[in-house]
Amino acid sequence: MKDFLKATLPADAQQATLVGRVWIEGQGAVLVHVRGDALHDLSQLAPTSSALLELQDPAAAVRAHDAPRIASLAEVIANSHADKRVDGTPWLMAPCDLQALKAAGVTFVASMLERVIEEQARGNPALAESVRKDVMAVIGDDLSKVVPGSPGAAKLKEVLLAKNMWSQYLEVGIGPDAEVFTKSQPMSAVGTGAEIGIHPKSEWNNPEPEIVLCVNSRGETVGATLGNDVNLRDFEGRSALLLGKAKDNNASCAIGPFIRLFDTGFSIADVRQCELAMKVVGPEGFVMDGASSLSMISRDPLDLVAQATNANHQYPDGFMLFLGTMFAPTQDRHGPGQGFTHVVGDLVAISTPRLGTLVNRVNTSDRVAPWRYGTLALMRDLARRGLLKN
């Protein structure tokens, strides 16, 4: 954990506008800005992450704000390890607060095919390998040239229907409408260094390394960060109606380490070219490496934003949008044909040079720290600090 936390910042951190939240005993959640080797208090500029993103130019406002120093950046990062926190020293939380936590699914061909396989295998990992071969024989593994919602996609649908191979996952993968769902509740995301939770009854699950866009109430995308959309493949594979149970459990949503605000040096164009790397290191010595390239996404990130917020749906506190992943682990862990699943103690690190590293350790959702700091608790803390203004 210590080595991963050292790589928390982006490679070009000195040029980046990075904001986040820290927990300070006696104050609660405090909005901060990374400036040099320290974290500075942004509370007088905006009391919440949501409010900060509502400013006309959040990055310019942050850079111009004379924010008081809170603590050493190195000390806070070191103290963000969930098992080794020192009382009185701040630690990093998820950088969002009141925003809705949304996710776009089936946005990459590789993960789309794995979802079809989950469905065909009915959530049974032992059947996945044979089902995978059957599905590939009919569908193939190169749908990258199919444009979602296009006449070509409609024609492919006709062919697959005739072969009895159409799937709800293919519908949202290459159909006109993207899958956008609620990942977790506002305020429930955990930050870097925290434990992430898998349901204790799940026997087939995986991390999902993703870019997360930061969108304000006006539908403007103003920044990006990293996320782990922890997923239970067996629950979702049994029935799509179990998506909520497969996705939204205690500590099943990790976001961080910081939001990188868009400015002249970093924009949505850079997000489109991000190369994500992921490493899982197990307590028994198992190692799995994975990658996900945003250049391979089948729907443009801003199209996904437009499908999430429009005349039919608004988010007055803004939202965080997971963009999906092309990473679908198939590496055998417990024997030939068994594929991958987490075990308690796995260390998961998700990184990309322009956004840094998000690192978490796996536990079961009933054993990680319970979620108790919600919206009401935040409002009480802000009121006590005199930060709620008309």
N, C-alpha and C positions, 0 to 999 in steps of 0.2 A: 504493500500500500504506500509506503514512504516514497519509493522510487517513482511510482505513478503520480503522486501528488506534486512532486518536483516539476513535472511537465504540465502543470495545470494551465499555464498561460499560453497564448498563441505565440508562434515563433517571432512575429513582428509586434509584440505587445507594446513596445514603446510608441508605435504609430497608431495603435488601436484605441478606440473609445469603449472601455469596458465598464459595465455596471453590474451590480449584483446585490445580494442581501446577506447580512450577517446577523447571527443571534447574539445579543448582548444581555447578560443577566441584569435584571432590573429595568430594562428598556424594551425588550422583545426584539422583533424583526426591524432592522435598520437598513435603509437603502444606502449603498456605497458606490464609490467610483475608484477604480484602480489608477493611482497616480504615482509613477515612479515605483518605489519599493514599499509603498504604504497604501492603506485603504482610507478614503476620506468620506465623511458623512454628507449625504445629499439631502437630508431630511428637510432643510429649509427651501430647497429647490422643488422637491416633490415628496410627499409623505409616503407614496407607494410606487412600486414599479409600474403599475397600471397608469397612474397619474403622470409619471415621467414620460411615458410613450405617447401621451396625449399632446405634449408640447409640439409647437410647429416644427422645430428642428431640435430634437432631443440631444443629438451629439454636440451641436454648437452650444446649447444651453449648459450641458454638463462641463464642457471644456472651459466655459467662461465663468462658471460658478466658483466662488472662493469657499471651498468646502473644508471644514476643520479635519485634521488628522484623527483617525480612530486608533489604528494599530498597525504594526508591521505586517506586510502582506505575507511574508514567510511564516510568521508565527500563526497567523490565522489559517493558512493552508495546512500547516502541520497539525493544527488543532481540530481540523475538520474530519479526521479519522474517527469514526463513530465509537471505536473501542478505547480510544486513548485521549479523550478530551480532558483538558485541564480546567477546573472551575475558575471562572473569572476572565478567561481568554475567549474572545469571539470566535465563532466558527461559521463556515459558509453554509447558507441555505440555498434552496432553489432560487434563481434570480427573478422569478415571477411571483405574483401574489393573487390579486383579484381576477386576473384573466381566466377565461374559460380554457380548459385543456382539451384541445381537439386533435384528431389525428386523421390523416388520409391513408387509406389502405389500398393494397394491391396496385401500387403505382410503378412497380418494376416487373419485368417479365419473369425473372428468376423466382421472385417471391410469389408471383401470381401462380406459377406452375406448382409451387409447393403448397399453396392453399388448395388448389384443385386436388392434389394428392392427399392432403389432410381430409378433405371431404370424402373422397373415394374410399379412403382407409377407415373412415368413421372414427377417427381419433386414436386408432390403434397403431403405435409405432412399429410393432412387429410386422404389420402388413405394408408399411410404407414403401419399402424397397421394391417389392413386386408390383405394387400399384404404380410406382414411379415409372417403371419400364413400360407398363401398359399405356399409361397416359402419354408418354413421350412418343410411343409408336404411332399414336393417332394425331396428336397435336404438334409434335416436334418441339424443339427447344429454342427456336429462333423466331419470336414474334415481334422483334424489335422494330421491324419495318411497318408494323400495323399501327396506324394512327387511330387512337380511341375516337369512336363516334363517326368514323369515315365510312364511305361506301364499301371500302375493302374490308373493314371490320364487320360490317353487316353481312357481307358475303361469307366471311369466315364463320360467322354465327350460324348461318344456314347450313353450312357443311357439317359443323359439329353437332347441330341439332339432329341432323339426319343420321349421324353415327351414335346418337344417344350419349354424347360426351359434353354437352353444354353444362356450364356450372355458374352458380351465382357469383363466383369469384371472377370468371371470365367476363360476366356481364358488367361488373364495375371496372375490370381491368382494361377492356377494349370497347365497352359500350360508351354512350354519350355522357352518362352521369358518373362522376367519381364517388367513391365511398368516403364519406366524411362522418366520423363518429366521435362521441364523447369519450375520451381516454380516461379521465379522472375528474374529480371535483376541484374547483378553485381552492387553492391553499394546500392541496394534498400532496403535491410533488415534493420529492426529496432532492437534496443537492449532492454535489460531489463529496465523496468520503462516507456518505451515509450507507446503511444497508438497504438493499432492495429485496422485495418480497415475492416469493412464489407460493401459490396455494399449497398447503400441506398434502392435499389429495391428488395433486397433479403429478403424473409420471412421465410427461412429455412436454417440455417447455424450452424456451430459448430467449436470449436477448435479441433486441432489434435496434441496432445502431442507426440513428437518424439525425438529420438536420431539423431543427425546430425554428420556424419563423415567428417573429414577434409582430403582431398586428394590432393596431389601435382601433378605437371605435369607428373611425372614419374609413376603415378598410385599408389603411396605408400600412405597408410592410416597412418597418423602421429598424429592424435588426434581426439577428439570428443567434442561435446557440446550439448546443448538442442535447440529444435526448436518448433515453433507453426506454422503448415501448415494450416492457417486459410482457411476454405472451405465453399463454398456456395452449399449446397446440392440441392436446387431447380434448380439452373442454370445447374449444371452438370447432374441432373436427367432428365431435359428436353431434353438434347442432349449431347453426349460425345464430340461433336465438340465445345461445350461451355466450355471445360475444362480450356482454357486460361482465359476466363472471370470469371470462378468460382474460379480460383486460384491466378491470378496475378492482384491485385488491390493495390492501394496506402496503404502501411503499412500492407499488408496482409501476410507478411513474417517476423516473429520474430525469432532471433537467439541470444543465449547468455546463461548466462552472460559472461562467458569466455571460451576460448578453453583450454581444458586440454590436454596437449601434452603427447604422449605415452613415457613412461620411464620404469624403472625397477619395479615401483610400480603401474603402470596402463597401460593396453594394450588392444588389441582387445578382448582378452579372458574375460576381465572385462566388456567390452561393451556388450558382448553376454549375460551376466547375470544381466544386469541393470533392476531394477524394477522402472518404472516411476509412479509417483503419480500426479494427477491433481485435482485442486479444482477450481470451478467457484462460485463466490459469487456475487449475483445480487443486484442491488440497492434497490429492493423491499424485500430483505431478503431471496430470493431463494438461495439454496446451492446445488451444485452437486459435488460429488466426483467420480473420475474415476481412473483407473489404466491400465497400459500396461506393459507387461513383454516381454523383448527381447528374453527370452528363448522360447517363443511361436511363434517366427517368422518362416515363412514357407521357406524362402530362407536365406542362411547364408549372413551376412552383406558383407563379402568380395566377395561373388558371385555377389551381387548387384553392387559393385564397378567395378568388371570385366565386367559386362554387360553395365556399363556406359562408361567406357574408355577402348579402345582396338585398334586393327589395323584399325578399321572402324571409330573411333572417338577419337580425342585428345582434351585436355584442357591445353593450354600453360600457363595459370595462375592458374591451379588447379581448384578444385570444392568442394563445400559443398554438401553432399548427405543426404537428409532426408530419413530415413529408413522405414517410414510408421508407422502406429499405429494400434493396435487392439481395440482401444477405439472408439466406435460408439455410441453416447449418444441416449438413448431412453426414459429417464426419462421425464415424462409429466411435462410441465411447465405452460401452459395456459389452461389446461383442459384435461380430459380423452381422450386418443388416439391422442393427439396433439404432443406428443414427445417434444424434446428440440430444442430451437433455442435461439440465443443470443438476448439480448437487450442492448441498449446503456448504458454504465456504468458498465457492468459486469467486474469483476476483475478475471483474469485467472492466476493461478500459476501452473507451471509445474516444478517438482522437482525429483531428485534422489540423494541419498547420495554422490555418487562419482563425481557428476557434479554441484551440487548446485541447485539454483532455478531461473527460468526465469519467470518474472511476468509482465503482461501488462493489461491495461484497454481498453475495447472495445468502439469504436466510429464508425461512418460511414466514409467510405473512402474519402468522399468529405469534411469532417470536420476535419480530423486529419491533422497534419502538412504536407504540400506538400513536395514531394521528389525533392530537388533541388541540393543536393550535389552529383554529379556524378563523373565519371572518370576524366573528364577534370578539374574539380574543384580540385580534389585530386592532380593531376599532377602539377597544378599551385602552390598549397601550398607546395608540396615537392620541387619544383624548387626554390621557394622563400626561403626555409629553407636550400638550398644547399644539398639536399639529393639525387638528381638524379645524378648518376655517370655512366660513360661508363663501 
